[in-house]
């Protein structure tokens, strides 16, 4: 399962208007080539459902997925939640940079 979030509500890619809200798509909804195009598009954040749900378990979410979520965060509170327990320097740097963008 994929979870896709668009940075612009209604942004179209692969024949789908992607909402700004995270949306789940079942396995097989996109071809491997389409998934590659979705992942490459800077307007979309594409996560494997398992990675997105990892924060609910003891397994840490992959750094690339955490960075993507940090870049999408709209509030300092969202960033605080992402930073909780995070120890990876690269992820923390992206969170700090996004916080600076949001707060000026």
Buried (B, 14 or more C-beta within 10 A) or exposed (E): BBBBBBBEEEBEBBEBEBBBEBEEBEEEBBEEEBBEBBBEBEEBBBBBBBBBBBBEEEEBBBBEBBBBBBBBBEEEEBBEEBBEEBEEEEBBEBBEEBBEEEEE
